[in-house]
Amino acid sequence: MLDPAAARAATISSSRNDSRGDTSMCWVSDPRNSANPYWRSEVHLLVAEGDYIVERFTASGTHRGEFMGAAPTNRTVAMPGINIFRFRDGKIVERWGNLDVLGFLVQLGVIPAPAEA
């Protein structure tokens, strides 16, 4: 995840088509977040070509505090995602990302699981 300070200097896009400076998902991995104090990210794949790096990862942590209205469950929750970073002069200048937020919210019990077809 991008550091919030770095995110302000970059163009950020997500599945919601957020625009410049978005840090909406940074709260998940912020170590000061008492709801998920042991949040970690496991990288499954990194691919680099030219000015781009693609990362496939799974972020996970233990839900130990109130989070988005959900009482603590002490369950381990996981959220897979993909980031595409564009670099210029050794710095990230753009990032596009997509996270399984629906699956994350289901794990927290904030929303019910979708019915199977």
C-alpha positions as CSV (number, residue, x, y, z in Angstrom):
1,M,0.0,0.0,0.0
2,L,1.1,3.5,-0.6
3,D,2.1,5.7,2.3
4,P,-0.5,8.5,2.6
5,A,2.1,11.2,2.1
6,A,3.3,9.4,-1.1
7,A,-0.3,9.0,-2.3
8,R,-0.9,12.8,-2.2
9,A,1.9,13.2,-4.8
10,A,0.6,10.4,-7.1
11,T,-2.4,9.8,-9.2
12,I,-4.4,7.0,-7.6
13,S,-7.2,5.0,-9.2
14,S,-9.2,2.1,-7.8
15,S,-12.1,0.1,-8.8
16,R,-14.3,3.1,-7.8
17,N,-12.4,5.4,-10.2
18,D,-11.1,7.5,-7.4
19,S,-9.0,10.4,-8.4
20,R,-5.8,12.2,-7.5
21,G,-4.6,11.8,-3.9
22,D,-7.0,9.0,-2.8
23,T,-5.9,7.2,0.4
24,S,-9.3,5.5,1.0
25,M,-7.8,2.1,1.6
26,C,-4.7,3.2,3.5
27,W,-6.7,2.9,6.8
28,V,-6.7,-0.9,6.4
29,S,-2.9,-1.2,6.6
30,D,-2.2,1.7,8.9
31,P,-0.4,0.3,12.0
32,R,-2.2,2.8,14.2
33,N,-5.5,1.2,13.2
34,S,-6.5,-0.6,16.4
35,A,-9.2,-2.7,14.6
36,N,-6.5,-4.5,12.7
37,P,-3.2,-4.0,14.7
38,Y,-1.4,-7.0,13.1
39,W,-2.2,-6.3,9.4
40,R,0.3,-7.8,7.0
41,S,0.6,-8.2,3.2
42,E,1.9,-11.3,1.4
43,V,3.1,-10.7,-2.1
44,H,2.3,-13.6,-4.5
45,L,3.6,-12.1,-7.7
46,L,5.6,-9.1,-8.9
47,V,6.0,-8.4,-12.6
48,A,8.1,-5.5,-13.9
49,E,8.2,-4.2,-17.4
50,G,9.4,-0.8,-18.5
51,D,8.1,1.8,-16.1
52,Y,5.5,-0.5,-14.6
53,I,5.3,-3.0,-11.7
54,V,2.3,-5.3,-11.1
55,E,1.8,-6.8,-7.7
56,R,-0.7,-9.5,-6.7
57,F,-1.0,-9.8,-3.0
58,T,-3.2,-10.9,-0.1
59,A,-3.5,-8.6,2.9
60,S,-4.7,-10.1,6.2
61,G,-5.1,-9.3,9.8
62,T,-7.0,-10.0,13.0
63,H,-10.2,-8.1,13.5
64,R,-9.6,-6.9,17.1
65,G,-11.5,-3.6,17.3
66,E,-14.6,-1.9,15.9
67,F,-14.2,-1.4,12.2
68,M,-16.7,0.2,9.9
69,G,-19.4,-0.4,12.5
70,A,-18.6,-4.1,13.0
71,A,-17.8,-5.2,16.5
72,P,-14.5,-7.1,17.0
73,T,-14.7,-10.8,15.9
74,N,-11.1,-11.8,16.7
75,R,-11.2,-13.6,13.3
76,T,-8.5,-13.5,10.8
77,V,-9.7,-11.7,7.7
78,A,-8.0,-11.6,4.3
79,M,-8.4,-9.3,1.3
80,P,-6.7,-10.2,-2.0
81,G,-5.8,-7.5,-4.4
82,I,-3.8,-6.3,-7.4
83,N,-1.8,-3.1,-7.8
84,I,-0.2,-1.6,-10.9
85,F,2.4,1.0,-10.2
86,R,4.0,3.4,-12.8
87,F,7.4,4.8,-11.9
88,R,9.2,7.9,-13.1
89,D,12.7,8.8,-11.8
90,G,12.5,6.0,-9.2
91,K,9.2,7.2,-7.7
92,I,5.6,6.0,-8.0
93,V,3.7,8.5,-10.0
94,E,0.6,6.5,-10.7
95,R,-1.1,3.5,-9.0
96,W,-4.2,1.6,-10.1
97,G,-5.5,-1.0,-7.6
98,N,-8.4,-3.3,-7.0
99,L,-9.2,-5.1,-3.7
100,D,-11.8,-7.7,-2.8
101,V,-13.7,-5.2,-0.6
102,L,-17.0,-7.2,-0.9
103,G,-15.3,-10.4,0.5
104,F,-13.7,-8.3,3.2
105,L,-17.0,-6.8,4.3
106,V,-18.6,-10.3,4.3
107,Q,-15.8,-11.6,6.5
108,L,-16.4,-8.7,9.0
109,G,-20.1,-9.4,9.0
110,V,-20.9,-5.9,7.8
111,I,-22.9,-7.3,4.9
112,P,-24.4,-10.8,4.2
113,A,-22.7,-13.2,1.8
114,P,-24.2,-13.0,-1.7
115,A,-26.5,-15.9,-2.5
116,E,-25.1,-18.6,-4.7
117,A,-26.6,-18.8,-8.2
